Amino acid sequence: MTVETTSLDQFLKLPVLFEHFKEHQERDPKVSLLEFLAMHYWGQDLDDNDNARDNQLPFKKVNINIHQVLIVRFSAVPQIIAAEQIIPRTFIAYKDQYHPDPDLTSPFRPPCA
């Protein structure tokens, strides 16, 4: 199982969460971890011009990968038909009679009397 196809890759971003929490504590030492989480996940984030950094946090942007598998059960074993049975062996010769007269199909033709 690969990590990229599940949401488990978001857990690899946890160090970014703690680093960003330290950055917020440097600005305001009173910010607790719960307030930080509430600010970034459950409430309105401060307009502190760090949206690019906020989007690097885990579970901010989750990539959803869907893999669909189609399983078909046959009631009978499918038979493979040889190509020789499908392609006709007789060929129709090209005849000019199949093409209409260009004078009859032309939009610019003389009036009929």
GROMACS elastic network, one bead per residue, 0.5 to 0.9 nm:
[ bonds ]
;  ai    aj funct       b0    kb
    1     4     6  0.88745   500
    1     5     6  0.80446   500
    1     6     6  0.86946   500
    2     5     6  0.59605   500
    2     6     6  0.73901   500
    3     6     6  0.56082   500
    3     7     6  0.73849   500
    3     8     6  0.57563   500
    3     9     6  0.53853   500
    4     7     6  0.74115   500
    4     8     6  0.75040   500
    4     9     6  0.58871   500
    4    63     6  0.89022   500
    4    65     6  0.86933   500
    5     8     6  0.82729   500
    5     9     6  0.82150   500
    5    63     6  0.85296   500
    5    64     6  0.79343   500
    5    65     6  0.59210   500
    5    66     6  0.82076   500
    5    67     6  0.89494   500
    6     9     6  0.67274   500
    6    10     6  0.86973   500
    6    63     6  0.84530   500
    6    64     6  0.77908   500
    6    65     6  0.72829   500
    7    10     6  0.56684   500
    7    11     6  0.78029   500
    7    59     6  0.83920   500
    7    62     6  0.71061   500
    7    63     6  0.76157   500
    7    64     6  0.79238   500
    8    11     6  0.55386   500
    8    12     6  0.73794   500
    9    12     6  0.52955   500
    9    13     6  0.73336   500
    9    58     6  0.86830   500
   10    13     6  0.54053   500
   10    14     6  0.74459   500
   10    57     6  0.83738   500
   10    58     6  0.50187   500
   10    59     6  0.60401   500
   10    60     6  0.89707   500
   10    61     6  0.89371   500
   10    62     6  0.75707   500
   11    14     6  0.54813   500
   11    15     6  0.87694   500
   11    58     6  0.66019   500
   11    59     6  0.84365   500
   12    15     6  0.73450   500
   12    16     6  0.87060   500
   12    58     6  0.79097   500
   13    16     6  0.54194   500
   13    17     6  0.68149   500
   13    56     6  0.76092   500
   13    57     6  0.64291   500
   13    58     6  0.52455   500
   13    59     6  0.87199   500
   14    17     6  0.50061   500
   14    18     6  0.66279   500
   14    19     6  0.87477   500
   14    57     6  0.74342   500
   14    58     6  0.62992   500
   15    18     6  0.52604   500
   15    19     6  0.61486   500
   15    20     6  0.85559   500
   15    57     6  0.89588   500
   16    19     6  0.50292   500
   16    20     6  0.59969   500
   16    21     6  0.84287   500
   16    53     6  0.87643   500
   16    56     6  0.71518   500
   16    57     6  0.61241   500
   16    58     6  0.77839   500
   17    20     6  0.52565   500
   17    21     6  0.61678   500
   17    22     6  0.87764   500
   17    54     6  0.88157   500
   17    56     6  0.82718   500
   17    57     6  0.55280   500
   17    58     6  0.69137   500
   18    22     6  0.62674   500
   18    23     6  0.86628   500
   19    22     6  0.51119   500
   19    23     6  0.63537   500
   19    24     6  0.88359   500
   20    24     6  0.63368   500
   20    25     6  0.86416   500
   20    53     6  0.76429   500
   20    54     6  0.79862   500
   20    57     6  0.81810   500
   21    24     6  0.51298   500
   21    25     6  0.62364   500
   21    26     6  0.87119   500
   21    31     6  0.86650   500
   21    32     6  0.87265   500
   21    33     6  0.71731   500
   21    36     6  0.67459   500
   21    37     6  0.87667   500
   22    26     6  0.61823   500
   22    27     6  0.87703   500
   23    26     6  0.51820   500
   23    27     6  0.66538   500
   23    28     6  0.88139   500
   24    27     6  0.51920   500
   24    28     6  0.61030   500
   24    29     6  0.76611   500
   24    31     6  0.72048   500
   24    36     6  0.78914   500
   25    30     6  0.70014   500
   25    31     6  0.59183   500
   25    32     6  0.79785   500
   26    29     6  0.59709   500
   27    31     6  0.89440   500
   28    31     6  0.59786   500
   29    32     6  0.80851   500
   31    34     6  0.82350   500
   31    35     6  0.61428   500
   31    36     6  0.65054   500
   32    35     6  0.51801   500
   32    36     6  0.61337   500
   32    37     6  0.86648   500
   33    37     6  0.61541   500
   33    38     6  0.85156   500
   34    37     6  0.51277   500
   34    38     6  0.60663   500
   34    39     6  0.84463   500
   35    39     6  0.59292   500
   35    40     6  0.86131   500
   36    39     6  0.50581   500
   36    40     6  0.62763   500
   36    41     6  0.84549   500
   37    40     6  0.52695   500
   37    41     6  0.57014   500
   37    42     6  0.72122   500
   37    43     6  0.87576   500
   38    41     6  0.54087   500
   38    43     6  0.56498   500
   38    44     6  0.82511   500
   38    45     6  0.85704   500
   39    42     6  0.62002   500
   39    43     6  0.50847   500
   39    44     6  0.58084   500
   39    45     6  0.50319   500
   39    46     6  0.73808   500
   40    43     6  0.65339   500
   40    44     6  0.70807   500
   40    45     6  0.54790   500
   40    46     6  0.85424   500
   40    54     6  0.74228   500
   40    57     6  0.88451   500
   40    60     6  0.86904   500
   41    44     6  0.81566   500
   41    45     6  0.81614   500
   41    59     6  0.88168   500
   41    60     6  0.77792   500
   42    45     6  0.87971   500
   44    47     6  0.89130   500
   45    48     6  0.83115   500
   46    49     6  0.83741   500
   47    50     6  0.77922   500
   47    51     6  0.83693   500
   48    51     6  0.78773   500
   49    52     6  0.81538   500
   49    53     6  0.89818   500
   50    53     6  0.52617   500
   50    54     6  0.61354   500
   50    55     6  0.87213   500
   51    55     6  0.61064   500
   51    56     6  0.87441   500
   52    55     6  0.52917   500
   52    56     6  0.67682   500
   53    56     6  0.52691   500
   53    57     6  0.71514   500
   54    57     6  0.55515   500
   54    60     6  0.76707   500
   55    58     6  0.80730   500
   55    59     6  0.88163   500
   55    60     6  0.57291   500
   55    61     6  0.67493   500
   56    59     6  0.87318   500
   56    60     6  0.71180   500
   56    61     6  0.79385   500
   57    60     6  0.57439   500
   57    61     6  0.80749   500
   58    61     6  0.73716   500
   58    62     6  0.81020   500
   59    62     6  0.55633   500
   73    76     6  0.87973   500
   74    77     6  0.64249   500
   74    78     6  0.74560   500
   75    78     6  0.88934   500
   76    79     6  0.88757   500
   81    84     6  0.83718   500
   81    85     6  0.69163   500
   81    86     6  0.76886   500
   82    85     6  0.56561   500
   82    86     6  0.71697   500
   83    86     6  0.52913   500
   83    87     6  0.64138   500
   84    87     6  0.56374   500
   84    88     6  0.78509   500
   84    89     6  0.84288   500
   85    88     6  0.74833   500
   88    91     6  0.74782   500
   92    95     6  0.87779   500
   94    97     6  0.88601   500
   94    98     6  0.84901   500
   95    98     6  0.63068   500
   95    99     6  0.84677   500
   96    99     6  0.59658   500
   96   100     6  0.88301   500
   97   100     6  0.73206   500
   97   101     6  0.89963   500
   99   102     6  0.84046   500
  100   103     6  0.85986   500
  100   104     6  0.74793   500
  100   105     6  0.74134   500
  101   104     6  0.55014   500
  101   105     6  0.67736   500
  101   106     6  0.89054   500
  102   105     6  0.52422   500
  102   106     6  0.59628   500
  103   106     6  0.53872   500
  103   107     6  0.87331   500
  103   108     6  0.86182   500
  103   109     6  0.69502   500
  104   107     6  0.83689   500
  104   109     6  0.76770   500
  105   108     6  0.87713   500
  105   109     6  0.85731   500
  106   109     6  0.61693   500
  109   112     6  0.87467   500
